[in-house]
Amino acid sequence: MFTCESVLTDLVGVVIALAVIFITYYKWNHSYWRRTNLPYIEPSIPFGNLPNPMKTTETVGLTVRCLYETMKRKKWRHGGLYFLANPVYVPVDLEYVKNVLTKDFHHFVDRGIYYNEKVDPIGAHLFAIGGQKWRNLRMKLTPTFTSGKLKSMFQTLVDCETNLQEKVEAEYKNKRPIDIKEVLGCYTTDIIGSCAFGLECNTFKDDDSLFRKYGKKVFAGSTFRRLQAAFFQNSPALARLIGMRQVPKDISDFFTEVVKDTVEYREKNNYTRKDFMQLLIDLKNNKLAEEEGYKHDGKTLTMDEITAQSFIFFLAGFETSSTTMTFALYELAKNQEIQKKVRHEMETVLARHDGKITYDCVQEMKYLNQVLDETLRKYPPVPFITRECVKDYKVPDQDVIIEKGTRVVVSIFGIHYDEEYYPDPEKFDPERFNEENSSSRHQYAHIPFGEGPRICIGLRFGLMQSKVGLTSLLTKYNFTLNQKTKQPLTFQRHSFILAADGDVWLNAEKL
C-alpha cells in the first residue's frame, strides 16, 4: 500500500535522478571544445555563454559581439562557445571567416535555421532552406535581381516617395517632431507591398493597414519568442516532431491568402506588372527565357514556394531598409557637416539628370554610398550570421576538426567594431569607405549582407530603396535631433535584427 511519505520519497528520487542526468548531459557537452583542442570561453549551466533571457537587457547580437571581442583580446584566431548545451564555432581571423563563407563553402552550405515545411510552408524560404533545394531555388531567383530587373522596378520606388514627402511635410508644417523610424517603416512597407505583391498598402493613410500590422508583428520580440527560438535551434528534431511552427499561423494565413488572390487575379485577367511577384509567376509558368539567365531544370515554382519567397522578400526588404535609413538619418542629424556634404553631392548629381531621381542618378552618388556603408558598419541589420557544418572540416593550419552538425557563428557586429580594422569604431566616419581606405582593408572586414554564395540576394534592391528614400528627404529638408530621442541609442533586446529601442525623433527644417 502506497503512503504519502513513500510517494514523496519516490518523487524526490525521480527529481534527483533527472537533475543528475541533466547536469551530466550539460557537463559532457560543455567539455566538447576542450576535447577538440579549441580555445573556448567557459560556459555555465544552463545557458552556456548566453545570458539568462528572462533577465538580460541586451540583444543577442550585442552578446555575440562581446564574446567575439573577448576572443580578440585573447588573440585567438578562432574559438568555441556554447549556446545552451550546444557547441558553437566562432571564426575570428578574417581568413577563417572567408573560408567558412566562401572558400570552403561546400562544408558550410546550410544556415542551420529551423523551419517545418509540413505545417508551415511559408517558413521554407530561401533564407532558411539548405542543401540542393537551396541551390535550385537560388539559381532560379538570382536573375530576378539583375540590373535590368531592378531598373524595371525603380519607378515603383520613386512613386512611393510622394506619400513619404507628404507625411514629412505635414509634420513640418504643424511644427511637430518626426518619428522617423515609424515614417520610414511605412515607406518601405509601401514599396515592398507594391514590388513583392503588386498592392497599394497605403500605410501612411491607413492606420489599420494589415501589411504594416503583420510586418510589425513578425519583428515584435518577447521573452517567450526568444526562448522559443532557442528551442528551435537547439532541439529542431523535437520541434518538428511535435509540429511547431516558425511563423505564427495568423501571419502565415494572411500572406498565403494575399499571394493566392494576387496570383489568381493576374492569371485570370492576363494582367502583368514589372515587379517581383510577376517574376515569381513567370517562374511558376516557365515563361522566362534562357537568354535572360534562367536555367530550366524542368521544375517550376509551386504556390507554396511563391508564397514563401514573397514573404521573406517582404520581411527582409521593409525592416532592414527602414532601420538602415533610420540609423543613417540619426547619424546625419548628429553630424551636420556630413549631412551637408552628402546633400551637396545629391544636388550636384540631380542637376545632371534634370532634377529627377533615376536609377543611373543614384548609382553616381559615391559619397552617399560611403554614408550607407558606414551606417551598415555601425548598425548591421543582421548582427551575426549562422552556418551549419554539413561535413567534417579540418581548420587550415590547425589541429582542429569542426564536426558535421556543428553550428558556426560569424559576428558581423564584432568585426565591424574591431579596432584592428576600424580605429575609434564608435565614431561615424564615411571616409572609412573612400576608395583608398576601402582598398587597403580586408574584404571581409565589411560584410553587412554576409558574403559568398549565400550573400543576401536582395542587397542591391535594399540599397537602391535606401538611396531613393534618403535622396528624396535630404534634398528637401535638413534634419536635426529632437530632444525626445533617447541618447545614446539602445537596441531592442528581443529583436533578431539590429533595431533602435523606442522611437527616433528628428526635427525637419525645409531647405
Summary of the structure (lengths in Angstrom):
residues: 511
radius of gyration: 24.4
end to end distance: 89.2
largest distance: 95.2
contacts: 1617
relative contact order: 0.15
helix: 56%
strand: 9%
